[in-house]
Amino acid sequence: MTPPQCLDTTFAALADPTRRAILARLASGEASVTELAEPFAMSLAAVMQHLQILEDSGLVRTEKLGRVRTCSVDPAGLAAMERWVRDRRSIWDRRLDRLGDLLG
Amino acid sequence: MTPPQCLDTTFAALADPTRRAILARLASGEASVTELAEPFAMSLAAVMQHLQILEDSGLVRTEKLGRVRTCSVDPAGLAAMERWVRDRRSIWDRRLDRLGDLLG
């Protein structure tokens, strides 16, 4: 995937409250699929579908050891997105600074 | 809209390369709809549809003065999203720090 498509899938993955909640949970430590599913009123299959989307977008990594699939945050996906937002923000902040200089 | 729904629409709005390009252009200064449409091989109507999604998500503001609609970045939408990413990131960074302390 080229970077623009990566960002498409990353932002699309985050446009869902369940997927953001899963990511929030994983930010505080890795978890099995069963542990992740616990707080949600949905089937294990539905949670695994959300996990697949998070994994495809590079936000989450999963690893199967024996019968347990362990999930953790993949920093690469989040970093690419943060970089995009930060770059836009910095151009915008510089503009506001210049405006401040002109008016100040 | 409650905050979680706001984030849904913000992330969904950013999951499209044309809308990210429009936002990138607006980060360097406000522009009319006609100016925004220029670099894209699409109709003015298509660009206006993308702008509507960006406006609904709180990322872009538009103002009509006479016959010209001027578009600019709305910092509120971007800020809410940045806050969400930063909060996740900081929990995750603290975890890595603790791990470093244990291993160091």
Backbone of each chain as ProteinMPNN parsed JSONL, in Angstrom:
{"seq_chain_A": "MTPPQCLDTTFAALADPTRRAILARLASGEASVTELAEPFAMSLAAVMQHLQILEDSGLVRTEKLGRVRTCSVDPAGLAAMERWVRDRRSIWDRRLDRLGDLLG", "coords_chain_A": {"N_chain_A": [[0.834, -1.217, 0.0], [0.501, 2.249, -0.792], [1.469, 5.304, 0.897], [-0.802, 7.318, 0.925], [-3.081, 5.634, 0.695], [-2.762, 4.042, 2.933], [-3.284, 5.926, 4.938], [-5.963, 6.39, 4.361], [-7.148, 3.911, 5.16], [-6.381, 3.854, 7.83], [-7.617, 6.152, 9.001], [-10.279, 5.494, 8.412], [-10.55, 3.169, 9.915], [-10.516, 4.224, 12.466], [-12.881, 5.563, 12.614], [-14.943, 4.507, 14.107], [-16.653, 3.808, 17.089], [-16.379, 1.42, 18.645], [-13.991, 0.31, 17.674], [-12.227, 2.355, 18.365], [-12.453, 2.155, 21.123], [-11.384, -0.393, 21.572], [-8.743, 0.087, 20.807], [-8.074, 1.986, 22.713], [-8.195, 0.417, 25.01], [-6.091, -1.376, 24.439], [-3.981, 0.351, 24.498], [-3.296, 0.507, 27.122], [-2.115, -1.893, 27.63], [-1.323, -5.214, 26.364], [-3.771, -7.638, 25.204], [-5.902, -10.556, 25.216], [-8.135, -11.798, 22.63], [-10.547, -12.627, 23.781], [-10.511, -11.258, 26.264], [-10.615, -8.655, 25.281], [-13.137, -8.639, 24.126], [-14.887, -8.803, 26.258], [-15.948, -6.284, 27.618], [-17.784, -5.472, 25.701], [-21.052, -5.6, 24.265], [-21.256, -7.664, 22.277], [-20.778, -10.298, 19.81], [-18.014, -12.655, 19.808], [-17.151, -13.063, 17.249], [-17.881, -10.678, 15.983], [-16.228, -8.858, 17.296], [-13.777, -9.843, 16.451], [-13.918, -9.209, 13.792], [-13.768, -6.411, 13.868], [-11.187, -6.263, 14.914], [-9.741, -7.314, 12.788], [-9.969, -5.272, 10.907], [-8.616, -3.24, 12.262], [-6.118, -4.407, 12.312], [-5.492, -4.646, 9.579], [-5.245, -1.968, 8.992], [-2.927, -1.308, 10.167], [-2.863, -0.51, 12.814], [-3.075, -2.218, 14.921], [-1.51, -5.148, 16.169], [-1.62, -8.695, 15.974], [-0.983, -11.853, 17.518], [-0.764, -15.291, 17.399], [-0.542, -17.664, 19.876], [-0.426, -20.892, 20.594], [-3.629, -21.615, 21.609], [-4.431, -19.075, 22.054], [-5.006, -15.8, 20.923], [-3.116, -12.971, 20.98], [-3.374, -9.463, 21.316], [-1.96, -6.307, 20.411], [-1.028, -2.791, 20.475], [0.024, -1.361, 17.414], [2.588, 0.683, 16.861], [3.32, 1.9, 14.432], [1.178, 2.467, 12.622], [-0.361, 4.392, 13.999], [1.568, 6.37, 14.236], [2.033, 7.283, 11.582], [-0.354, 8.538, 11.03], [-0.467, 10.475, 13.051], [1.707, 12.013, 12.271], [0.784, 13.122, 9.872], [-1.353, 14.741, 10.801], [0.068, 16.435, 12.528], [1.803, 17.773, 10.777], [0.004, 19.276, 9.195], [-1.098, 20.851, 11.179], [1.163, 22.294, 12.018], [1.806, 23.926, 9.86], [-0.416, 25.509, 9.865], [-0.282, 26.67, 12.421], [2.042, 28.218, 12.137], [1.091, 30.083, 10.324], [-0.808, 31.417, 11.922], [0.934, 32.51, 13.782], [2.387, 34.316, 12.181], [0.326, 36.042, 11.51], [-0.237, 37.02, 14.021], [2.174, 38.41, 14.455], [1.924, 40.413, 12.539], [-0.271, 41.808, 13.493], [0.458, 42.431, 16.066]], "CA_chain_A": [[0.0, 0.0, 0.0], [1.198, 3.54, -0.775], [1.059, 6.07, 2.082], [-2.152, 7.892, 0.987], [-4.056, 4.567, 0.949], [-2.589, 3.682, 4.341], [-4.015, 6.901, 5.748], [-7.391, 6.107, 4.145], [-7.608, 2.796, 5.988], [-6.175, 4.203, 9.241], [-8.693, 7.045, 9.436], [-11.546, 4.749, 8.35], [-10.575, 2.243, 11.056], [-10.766, 4.987, 13.696], [-14.202, 6.2, 12.54], [-15.914, 3.626, 14.749], [-16.429, 3.875, 18.541], [-15.886, 0.136, 19.183], [-12.57, 0.162, 17.328], [-11.459, 3.302, 19.193], [-12.438, 1.603, 22.487], [-10.414, -1.501, 21.557], [-7.409, 0.697, 20.76], [-7.867, 2.61, 24.025], [-7.904, -0.693, 25.922], [-4.767, -1.928, 24.122], [-2.962, 1.354, 24.856], [-2.84, 0.277, 28.5], [-1.506, -3.219, 27.75], [-1.833, -6.195, 25.41], [-4.917, -8.405, 25.702], [-6.398, -11.606, 24.316], [-9.401, -11.449, 21.971], [-11.612, -12.847, 24.763], [-10.462, -10.122, 27.198], [-11.064, -7.453, 24.554], [-14.566, -8.736, 23.825], [-15.644, -8.768, 27.511], [-16.8, -5.118, 27.916], [-18.706, -5.141, 24.617], [-22.228, -6.447, 24.112], [-21.252, -8.202, 20.916], [-20.197, -11.634, 19.689], [-16.576, -12.753, 19.594], [-16.95, -12.931, 15.8], [-17.973, -9.252, 15.645], [-15.003, -8.233, 17.803], [-12.674, -10.264, 15.584], [-14.042, -8.454, 12.546], [-13.186, -5.092, 14.168], [-9.737, -6.461, 15.063], [-9.186, -7.505, 11.443], [-9.892, -3.938, 10.29], [-7.527, -2.538, 12.958], [-4.854, -5.039, 11.908], [-5.263, -4.257, 8.178], [-4.892, -0.543, 8.931], [-1.612, -1.13, 10.796], [-2.981, 0.072, 14.158], [-3.021, -3.295, 15.922], [-0.836, -6.396, 15.785], [-2.081, -9.843, 16.75], [-0.07, -12.986, 17.43], [-1.426, -16.456, 17.976], [0.331, -18.608, 20.582], [-1.314, -21.984, 20.998], [-5.041, -21.312, 21.338], [-4.734, -17.691, 22.436], [-4.532, -14.721, 20.057], [-2.824, -11.786, 21.785], [-3.426, -8.239, 20.514], [-1.248, -5.156, 20.98], [-0.997, -1.61, 19.612], [1.144, -1.253, 16.485], [2.853, 2.127, 16.843], [3.57, 2.422, 13.076], [-0.054, 3.016, 12.052], [-0.703, 5.62, 14.723], [2.615, 7.361, 13.973], [1.825, 7.862, 10.249], [-1.499, 9.423, 11.132], [-0.068, 11.621, 13.881], [2.601, 12.841, 11.464], [-0.037, 13.879, 8.929], [-2.083, 15.785, 11.548], [1.039, 17.387, 13.067], [2.299, 18.602, 9.669], [-1.046, 20.248, 8.858], [-1.202, 21.731, 12.332], [2.309, 23.196, 12.151], [1.648, 24.953, 8.815], [-1.509, 26.347, 10.319], [0.211, 27.438, 13.566], [2.964, 29.24, 11.619], [0.246, 31.13, 9.738], [-1.381, 32.194, 13.021], [2.05, 33.279, 14.35], [2.655, 35.443, 11.276], [-0.812, 36.964, 11.662], [0.009, 37.657, 15.317], [3.265, 39.378, 14.261], [1.403, 41.543, 11.759], [-1.241, 42.547, 14.299], [0.995, 42.733, 17.398]], "C_chain_A": [[0.865, 1.262, 0.0], [0.682, 4.348, 0.42], [-0.35, 6.668, 2.044], [-3.215, 6.832, 1.277], [-3.982, 4.082, 2.383], [-3.407, 4.623, 5.211], [-5.519, 6.718, 5.58], [-7.863, 5.035, 5.124], [-7.433, 3.107, 7.48], [-7.32, 5.085, 9.746], [-10.041, 6.316, 9.422], [-11.667, 3.798, 9.545], [-10.948, 2.971, 12.344], [-12.149, 5.639, 13.728], [-15.292, 5.333, 13.15], [-15.639, 3.563, 16.249], [-15.911, 2.573, 19.156], [-14.403, -0.021, 18.894], [-11.71, 1.14, 18.116], [-11.367, 2.782, 20.626], [-11.441, 0.445, 22.591], [-8.994, -0.934, 21.607], [-7.068, 1.355, 22.103], [-7.504, 1.55, 25.058], [-6.485, -1.205, 25.7], [-3.644, -0.943, 24.453], [-2.458, 1.12, 26.271], [-2.306, -1.148, 28.698], [-2.109, -4.218, 26.775], [-2.943, -7.038, 26.045], [-5.274, -9.498, 24.709], [-7.711, -11.136, 23.7], [-10.564, -11.581, 22.96], [-11.665, -11.692, 25.766], [-10.992, -8.851, 26.538], [-12.572, -7.453, 24.372], [-15.429, -8.495, 25.065], [-16.518, -7.521, 27.701], [-17.842, -4.803, 26.849], [-19.866, -6.122, 24.551], [-22.291, -6.94, 22.679], [-20.525, -9.549, 20.876], [-18.684, -11.554, 19.503], [-16.263, -12.548, 18.109], [-16.951, -11.463, 15.377], [-16.712, -8.517, 16.094], [-13.826, -8.596, 16.898], [-12.703, -9.54, 14.241], [-13.451, -7.038, 12.72], [-11.664, -5.193, 14.272], [-9.056, -6.619, 13.704], [-8.985, -6.15, 10.761], [-8.75, -3.14, 10.929], [-6.17, -3.102, 12.537], [-4.503, -4.639, 10.468], [-4.796, -2.805, 8.069], [-3.557, -0.276, 9.618], [-1.67, -0.525, 12.186], [-2.801, -0.971, 15.256], [-2.267, -4.492, 15.321], [-1.451, -7.529, 16.568], [-1.119, -11.002, 16.501], [-0.758, -14.175, 18.088], [-0.388, -17.396, 18.592], [-0.555, -19.706, 21.134], [-2.744, -21.622, 20.639], [-5.392, -19.86, 21.594], [-4.144, -16.703, 21.434], [-4.355, -13.463, 20.899], [-2.719, -10.559, 20.879], [-2.65, -7.131, 21.207], [-1.279, -4.007, 19.979], [0.217, -1.705, 18.687], [1.456, 0.235, 16.313], [2.97, 2.709, 15.44], [2.335, 3.111, 12.496], [-0.43, 4.339, 12.688], [0.294, 6.729, 14.376], [2.395, 8.05, 12.626], [0.69, 8.879, 10.296], [-1.168, 10.682, 11.934], [0.786, 12.59, 13.08], [1.785, 13.716, 10.52], [-0.741, 15.042, 9.649], [-1.11, 16.862, 12.016], [1.556, 18.331, 11.981], [1.274, 19.671, 9.291], [-1.106, 21.31, 9.948], [-0.049, 22.738, 12.352], [2.259, 24.283, 11.075], [0.65, 25.996, 9.296], [-1.062, 27.233, 11.49], [1.165, 28.541, 13.117], [2.184, 30.412, 11.035], [-0.311, 32.029, 10.828], [-0.297, 33.059, 13.668], [2.332, 34.515, 13.517], [1.579, 36.501, 11.415], [-0.646, 37.737, 12.966], [1.079, 38.727, 15.216], [2.757, 40.637, 13.57], [0.51, 42.442, 12.627], [-0.648, 43.074, 15.6], [1.887, 43.967, 17.418]], "O_chain_A": [[1.859, 1.327, 0.722], [-0.424, 4.101, 0.901], [-1.064, 6.55, 3.04], [-4.155, 7.097, 2.026], [-5.002, 3.749, 2.987], [-4.132, 4.187, 6.106], [-6.272, 6.871, 6.541], [-8.853, 5.223, 5.831], [-8.241, 2.674, 8.301], [-7.917, 4.805, 10.785], [-10.855, 6.505, 10.327], [-12.747, 3.64, 10.115], [-11.616, 2.407, 13.211], [-12.547, 6.202, 14.748], [-16.45, 5.421, 12.744], [-14.507, 3.292, 16.65], [-15.099, 2.606, 20.08], [-13.639, -0.437, 19.765], [-10.588, 0.807, 18.498], [-10.335, 2.94, 21.278], [-10.735, 0.322, 23.592], [-8.15, -1.42, 22.359], [-5.93, 1.291, 22.568], [-6.615, 1.758, 25.883], [-5.754, -1.443, 26.661], [-2.499, -1.344, 24.662], [-1.329, 1.487, 26.597], [-2.072, -1.56, 29.834], [-3.274, -4.092, 26.397], [-3.039, -7.136, 27.268], [-4.991, -9.389, 23.517], [-8.328, -10.189, 24.188], [-11.463, -10.741, 22.975], [-12.748, -11.2, 26.083], [-11.72, -8.073, 27.155], [-13.215, -6.406, 24.452], [-16.566, -8.037, 24.951], [-17.72, -7.662, 27.924], [-18.703, -3.95, 27.068], [-19.689, -7.323, 24.756], [-23.252, -6.672, 21.957], [-19.763, -9.89, 21.781], [-18.147, -10.524, 19.095], [-15.252, -11.944, 17.753], [-16.152, -11.042, 14.541], [-16.189, -7.664, 15.376], [-12.977, -7.752, 16.613], [-11.663, -9.289, 13.631], [-12.738, -6.537, 11.851], [-10.94, -4.326, 13.783], [-7.948, -6.129, 13.49], [-7.961, -5.912, 10.121], [-8.006, -2.448, 10.233], [-5.193, -2.362, 12.42], [-3.349, -4.328, 10.175], [-4.041, -2.458, 7.161], [-3.099, 0.867, 9.648], [-0.649, -0.069, 12.702], [-2.421, -0.643, 16.38], [-2.381, -4.792, 14.133], [-1.782, -7.344, 17.739], [-0.523, -11.12, 15.43], [-1.271, -14.07, 19.202], [0.526, -17.861, 17.911], [-1.349, -19.47, 22.045], [-3.037, -21.349, 19.475], [-6.533, -19.452, 21.375], [-2.953, -16.748, 21.127], [-5.319, -12.947, 21.465], [-2.076, -10.594, 19.829], [-2.671, -7.019, 22.433], [-1.524, -4.212, 18.79], [1.306, -2.083, 19.12], [0.683, 0.965, 15.693], [2.741, 3.905, 15.262], [2.432, 4.207, 11.944], [-0.776, 5.295, 11.994], [-0.09, 7.891, 14.239], [2.549, 9.268, 12.526], [0.766, 9.943, 9.681], [-1.534, 11.795, 11.557], [0.633, 13.808, 13.177], [2.057, 14.909, 10.38], [-0.727, 16.177, 9.173], [-1.404, 18.054, 11.923], [1.728, 19.527, 12.215], [1.629, 20.832, 9.089], [-1.158, 22.508, 9.669], [-0.259, 23.909, 12.669], [2.624, 25.43, 11.336], [0.856, 27.201, 9.146], [-1.418, 28.41, 11.547], [1.119, 29.658, 13.633], [2.549, 31.573, 11.218], [-0.298, 33.253, 10.696], [-0.558, 34.197, 14.059], [2.496, 35.614, 14.045], [1.864, 37.698, 11.437], [-0.88, 38.944, 13.02], [0.95, 39.807, 15.793], [3.098, 41.76, 13.944], [0.536, 43.668, 12.51], [-1.161, 44.032, 16.179], [2.406, 44.336, 18.472]]}, "seq_chain_B": "MTPPQCLDTTFAALADPTRRAILARLASGEASVTELAEPFAMSLAAVMQHLQILEDSGLVRTEKLGRVRTCSVDPAGLAAMERWVRDRRSIWDRRLDRLGDLLG", "coords_chain_B": {"N_chain_B": [[-24.303, 16.854, 18.711], [-22.723, 14.207, 20.473], [-19.444, 13.808, 21.943], [-18.197, 11.175, 21.15], [-19.549, 10.576, 18.726], [-18.85, 12.814, 17.248], [-16.124, 12.298, 16.865], [-16.34, 10.017, 15.285], [-17.362, 11.1, 12.852], [-15.347, 12.906, 12.25], [-13.0, 11.307, 11.89], [-13.955, 9.704, 9.806], [-14.318, 11.628, 7.835], [-11.689, 12.246, 7.254], [-10.775, 9.998, 6.031], [-10.379, 10.007, 3.302], [-8.616, 10.74, 0.354], [-8.968, 13.08, -1.245], [-10.348, 14.803, 0.471], [-8.448, 15.059, 2.495], [-6.479, 16.362, 1.021], [-7.764, 18.776, 0.424], [-7.955, 19.835, 2.993], [-5.255, 20.056, 3.595], [-4.528, 22.015, 1.738], [-6.067, 24.161, 2.73], [-4.846, 24.512, 5.147], [-2.729, 26.126, 4.612], [-3.864, 28.557, 4.15], [-6.938, 30.418, 3.712], [-9.456, 29.739, 1.177], [-11.386, 30.109, -1.858], [-14.241, 28.168, -3.034], [-13.966, 27.645, -5.754], [-11.186, 28.047, -6.153], [-10.245, 25.96, -4.553], [-11.188, 23.768, -5.972], [-9.721, 23.754, -8.311], [-7.087, 22.234, -8.5], [-8.087, 19.632, -8.677], [-9.342, 16.908, -10.622], [-12.207, 17.073, -10.904], [-15.761, 17.748, -10.737], [-17.209, 20.935, -9.758], [-19.408, 20.501, -8.176], [-18.855, 18.0, -7.031], [-16.629, 18.627, -5.48], [-17.837, 20.405, -3.717], [-19.471, 18.66, -2.345], [-17.597, 17.117, -0.931], [-16.622, 19.203, 0.652], [-18.878, 19.757, 2.165], [-19.01, 17.48, 3.801], [-16.627, 17.795, 5.213], [-17.261, 20.136, 6.538], [-19.493, 19.382, 8.081], [-18.204, 17.666, 9.815], [-16.811, 19.344, 11.389], [-14.284, 20.172, 10.667], [-13.778, 22.053, 8.766], [-14.662, 25.405, 8.008], [-17.123, 27.318, 6.297], [-17.948, 30.354, 4.604], [-20.269, 32.488, 3.171], [-19.912, 35.212, 1.145], [-21.462, 37.558, -0.623], [-21.213, 36.434, -3.867], [-19.262, 34.608, -3.446], [-18.022, 31.739, -1.824], [-16.101, 31.292, 0.951], [-13.592, 29.217, 2.291], [-12.192, 27.825, 5.264], [-9.854, 26.381, 7.637], [-11.243, 24.743, 10.461], [-10.26, 24.916, 13.634], [-11.307, 23.505, 15.836], [-12.387, 20.912, 15.258], [-10.134, 19.44, 14.413], [-8.62, 19.627, 16.734], [-10.037, 18.111, 18.682], [-9.716, 15.553, 17.706], [-6.922, 15.299, 17.662], [-6.461, 15.408, 20.405], [-7.604, 13.013, 21.27], [-5.909, 11.104, 20.015], [-3.443, 11.855, 21.152], [-3.876, 11.349, 23.882], [-4.166, 8.526, 23.929], [-1.668, 7.839, 22.973], [-0.025, 8.853, 25.036], [-0.593, 7.252, 27.278], [0.371, 4.88, 26.318], [3.069, 5.501, 25.875], [3.913, 5.945, 28.522], [3.699, 3.359, 29.497], [5.741, 2.101, 28.019], [7.909, 3.465, 29.062], [7.878, 2.578, 31.736], [8.42, -0.102, 31.293], [10.959, 0.146, 30.273], [12.254, 1.082, 32.572], [12.082, -1.178, 34.208], [13.637, -2.968, 32.797], [16.027, -1.659, 32.559]], "CA_chain_B": [[-23.567, 15.586, 18.67], [-21.859, 13.908, 21.612], [-18.065, 13.661, 21.47], [-17.836, 9.983, 20.368], [-20.079, 10.701, 17.373], [-18.008, 13.81, 16.591], [-14.901, 11.631, 16.424], [-16.731, 9.16, 14.149], [-17.464, 11.871, 11.606], [-14.039, 13.509, 11.955], [-12.121, 10.293, 11.305], [-14.528, 9.294, 8.509], [-14.052, 12.712, 6.884], [-10.269, 12.224, 6.897], [-10.465, 8.724, 5.368], [-10.495, 10.207, 1.855], [-7.452, 11.531, -0.058], [-9.37, 14.415, -1.725], [-10.672, 15.648, 1.623], [-7.188, 15.405, 3.17], [-5.789, 17.35, 0.176], [-8.467, 20.056, 0.633], [-7.567, 20.315, 4.316], [-3.842, 20.444, 3.486], [-4.526, 23.306, 1.031], [-6.628, 25.192, 3.615], [-3.908, 24.742, 6.251], [-1.81, 27.219, 4.254], [-4.605, 29.791, 3.931], [-8.308, 30.224, 3.26], [-9.601, 29.697, -0.275], [-12.758, 29.98, -2.349], [-14.551, 26.824, -3.532], [-13.375, 27.563, -7.105], [-9.732, 27.851, -5.981], [-10.029, 24.614, -4.004], [-11.525, 22.753, -6.982], [-8.762, 23.853, -9.424], [-6.134, 21.135, -8.704], [-8.72, 18.325, -8.755], [-10.035, 16.588, -11.867], [-13.597, 16.73, -10.562], [-16.7, 18.866, -10.881], [-17.397, 21.817, -8.613], [-20.425, 19.856, -7.332], [-18.185, 16.937, -6.266], [-15.796, 19.295, -4.469], [-18.737, 20.952, -2.703], [-19.932, 17.528, -1.541], [-16.502, 16.853, 0.009], [-16.59, 20.327, 1.602], [-20.012, 19.585, 3.085], [-18.607, 16.443, 4.771], [-15.607, 18.415, 6.077], [-17.947, 21.137, 7.366], [-20.303, 18.624, 9.046], [-17.32, 17.023, 10.792], [-16.176, 20.381, 12.2], [-12.884, 20.381, 10.275], [-13.712, 23.196, 7.855], [-15.741, 26.39, 8.097], [-17.287, 28.081, 5.061], [-18.73, 31.575, 4.796], [-20.62, 33.032, 1.859], [-19.965, 36.67, 1.067], [-21.886, 37.831, -1.997], [-21.272, 35.217, -4.688], [-18.09, 33.771, -3.178], [-17.983, 30.983, -0.576], [-14.714, 31.169, 1.394], [-13.412, 28.073, 3.187], [-11.002, 27.868, 6.121], [-9.756, 25.29, 8.606], [-11.855, 24.958, 11.77], [-9.337, 24.227, 14.548], [-11.991, 22.709, 16.862], [-12.506, 19.52, 14.824], [-8.804, 18.837, 14.429], [-8.15, 19.582, 18.123], [-10.685, 16.989, 19.373], [-9.101, 14.332, 17.21], [-5.541, 15.275, 18.157], [-6.525, 15.112, 21.831], [-7.856, 11.574, 21.408], [-4.684, 10.382, 19.635], [-2.4, 12.182, 22.126], [-4.177, 10.648, 25.137], [-3.815, 7.111, 23.747], [-0.219, 7.81, 22.835], [0.677, 9.12, 26.298], [-0.742, 6.038, 28.091], [1.236, 3.887, 25.701], [4.45, 5.927, 26.134], [4.194, 5.699, 29.942], [3.92, 1.918, 29.612], [7.069, 1.79, 27.488], [8.869, 4.016, 30.032], [7.923, 1.668, 32.879], [9.085, -1.311, 30.821], [12.37, 0.529, 30.193], [12.763, 1.134, 33.955], [12.201, -2.555, 34.689], [14.7, -3.668, 32.081], [17.249, -0.842, 32.526]], "C_chain_B": [[-22.728, 15.411, 19.927], [-20.444, 13.655, 21.09], [-17.752, 12.385, 20.681], [-18.327, 10.059, 18.925], [-19.287, 11.724, 16.567], [-16.767, 13.147, 16.03], [-15.192, 10.692, 15.253], [-16.683, 9.961, 12.855], [-16.125, 12.514, 11.236], [-13.117, 12.501, 11.281], [-12.641, 9.85, 9.934], [-14.236, 10.355, 7.446], [-12.611, 12.664, 6.384], [-9.867, 10.962, 6.137], [-10.596, 8.826, 3.848], [-9.383, 11.14, 1.39], [-7.818, 12.934, -0.565], [-9.648, 15.335, -0.545], [-9.408, 16.004, 2.411], [-6.421, 16.461, 2.369], [-6.441, 18.733, 0.337], [-8.027, 20.665, 1.966], [-6.105, 20.792, 4.312], [-3.734, 21.806, 2.799], [-5.0, 24.417, 1.968], [-5.708, 25.485, 4.8], [-2.961, 25.887, 5.919], [-2.563, 28.501, 3.898], [-6.003, 29.538, 3.406], [-8.398, 30.308, 1.736], [-11.073, 29.637, -0.64], [-12.973, 28.556, -2.85], [-13.913, 26.624, -4.909], [-11.872, 27.32, -7.029], [-9.423, 26.44, -5.489], [-10.221, 23.539, -5.076], [-10.448, 22.657, -8.059], [-7.828, 22.645, -9.567], [-6.771, 19.764, -8.892], [-9.435, 18.125, -10.09], [-11.45, 16.153, -11.523], [-14.469, 17.978, -10.642], [-16.749, 19.694, -9.602], [-18.387, 21.182, -7.629], [-19.789, 18.772, -6.452], [-17.33, 17.537, -5.152], [-16.687, 19.832, -3.344], [-19.293, 19.857, -1.791], [-18.862, 17.15, -0.497], [-16.442, 17.95, 1.084], [-17.705, 20.204, 2.633], [-19.66, 18.576, 4.183], [-17.573, 17.019, 5.746], [-16.243, 19.423, 7.031], [-18.773, 20.437, 8.456], [-19.435, 18.025, 10.151], [-16.583, 18.042, 11.647], [-14.726, 20.637, 11.846], [-12.717, 21.638, 9.431], [-14.916, 24.107, 8.11], [-15.903, 27.041, 6.73], [-18.197, 29.264, 5.342], [-19.02, 32.149, 3.42], [-20.725, 34.549, 1.939], [-20.277, 37.019, -0.375], [-21.957, 36.522, -2.747], [-20.148, 34.243, -4.366], [-18.195, 33.067, -1.822], [-16.522, 30.74, -0.206], [-14.609, 30.071, 2.447], [-12.143, 28.258, 4.01], [-11.031, 26.684, 7.086], [-10.488, 25.681, 9.888], [-11.02, 24.196, 12.8], [-10.033, 23.28, 15.529], [-12.028, 21.225, 16.499], [-11.182, 18.787, 14.91], [-8.318, 18.659, 15.866], [-8.733, 18.387, 18.87], [-10.021, 15.673, 18.985], [-7.668, 14.194, 17.72], [-5.503, 14.872, 19.622], [-6.702, 13.608, 22.037], [-6.574, 10.787, 21.115], [-3.602, 10.596, 20.696], [-2.609, 11.431, 23.434], [-3.803, 9.174, 25.039], [-2.302, 6.962, 23.75], [0.476, 7.963, 24.182], [0.56, 7.925, 27.25], [0.276, 5.004, 27.617], [2.706, 4.216, 25.966], [4.839, 5.669, 27.586], [4.478, 4.22, 30.171], [5.313, 1.538, 29.158], [8.147, 2.293, 28.445], [9.032, 3.061, 31.22], [8.674, 0.388, 32.514], [10.601, -1.052, 30.759], [13.009, 0.555, 31.576], [13.02, -0.277, 34.489], [13.402, -3.26, 34.079], [16.043, -2.969, 32.23], [18.092, -1.006, 33.796]], "O_chain_B": [[-22.095, 16.359, 20.392], [-20.268, 13.322, 19.918], [-17.104, 12.472, 19.638], [-17.616, 9.658, 18.004], [-19.069, 11.549, 15.368], [-16.388, 13.382, 14.882], [-14.384, 10.583, 14.33], [-16.047, 9.553, 11.883], [-15.803, 12.651, 10.055], [-12.523, 12.786, 10.241], [-11.855, 9.645, 9.008], [-13.942, 10.025, 6.297], [-12.337, 13.001, 5.232], [-8.74, 10.867, 5.651], [-10.893, 7.833, 3.184], [-9.211, 12.218, 1.957], [-7.064, 13.881, -0.341], [-9.244, 16.497, -0.546], [-9.296, 17.111, 2.937], [-5.79, 17.346, 2.947], [-5.742, 19.745, 0.38], [-7.759, 21.864, 2.052], [-5.766, 21.795, 4.939], [-2.947, 22.654, 3.219], [-4.407, 25.496, 2.0], [-5.772, 26.563, 5.391], [-2.444, 26.549, 6.819], [-1.955, 29.444, 3.391], [-6.234, 28.541, 2.723], [-7.522, 30.878, 1.086], [-11.905, 29.183, 0.146], [-12.011, 27.819, -3.067], [-13.38, 25.552, -5.196], [-11.34, 26.481, -7.757], [-8.471, 25.805, -5.942], [-9.515, 22.53, -5.091], [-10.272, 21.598, -8.661], [-7.766, 22.066, -10.651], [-6.07, 18.811, -9.234], [-10.053, 19.048, -10.621], [-11.853, 15.024, -11.805], [-13.977, 19.106, -10.618], [-16.387, 19.23, -8.521], [-18.234, 21.304, -6.414], [-20.135, 18.636, -5.278], [-17.305, 17.03, -4.031], [-16.34, 19.73, -2.168], [-19.554, 20.095, -0.611], [-19.179, 16.898, 0.666], [-16.239, 17.668, 2.265], [-17.516, 20.502, 3.812], [-19.974, 18.793, 5.353], [-17.634, 16.766, 6.949], [-15.824, 19.553, 8.182], [-18.753, 20.851, 9.615], [-19.88, 17.892, 11.291], [-15.816, 17.666, 12.534], [-14.001, 21.253, 12.627], [-11.633, 22.221, 9.388], [-16.024, 23.646, 8.386], [-14.902, 27.295, 6.059], [-19.089, 29.202, 6.189], [-18.115, 32.282, 2.596], [-21.523, 35.093, 2.702], [-19.45, 36.8, -1.26], [-22.664, 35.601, -2.337], [-20.084, 33.162, -4.951], [-18.428, 33.71, -0.799], [-15.79, 30.076, -0.939], [-15.42, 29.997, 3.371], [-11.143, 28.78, 3.518], [-12.074, 26.073, 7.321], [-10.371, 26.816, 10.35], [-11.063, 22.967, 12.84], [-9.404, 22.337, 16.011], [-11.732, 20.374, 17.338], [-11.107, 17.664, 15.409], [-7.677, 17.658, 16.184], [-8.016, 17.714, 19.611], [-9.795, 14.8, 19.823], [-7.25, 13.12, 18.152], [-4.641, 14.102, 20.044], [-6.032, 13.005, 22.875], [-6.199, 9.903, 21.886], [-2.924, 9.65, 21.097], [-1.654, 10.935, 24.032], [-3.191, 8.627, 25.957], [-1.735, 6.099, 24.421], [1.463, 7.277, 24.447], [1.517, 7.615, 27.959], [0.944, 4.348, 28.416], [3.502, 3.32, 26.248], [5.954, 5.229, 27.862], [5.376, 3.86, 30.933], [5.995, 0.752, 29.816], [9.174, 1.639, 28.627], [10.146, 2.768, 31.654], [9.455, -0.139, 33.306], [11.409, -1.901, 31.136], [14.147, 0.119, 31.753], [14.037, -0.536, 35.133], [14.092, -4.037, 34.738], [17.089, -3.594, 32.051], [19.148, -0.386, 33.92]]}, "name": "protein", "num_of_chains": 2, "seq": "MTPPQCLDTTFAALADPTRRAILARLASGEASVTELAEPFAMSLAAVMQHLQILEDSGLVRTEKLGRVRTCSVDPAGLAAMERWVRDRRSIWDRRLDRLGDLLGMTPPQCLDTTFAALADPTRRAILARLASGEASVTELAEPFAMSLAAVMQHLQILEDSGLVRTEKLGRVRTCSVDPAGLAAMERWVRDRRSIWDRRLDRLGDLLG"}
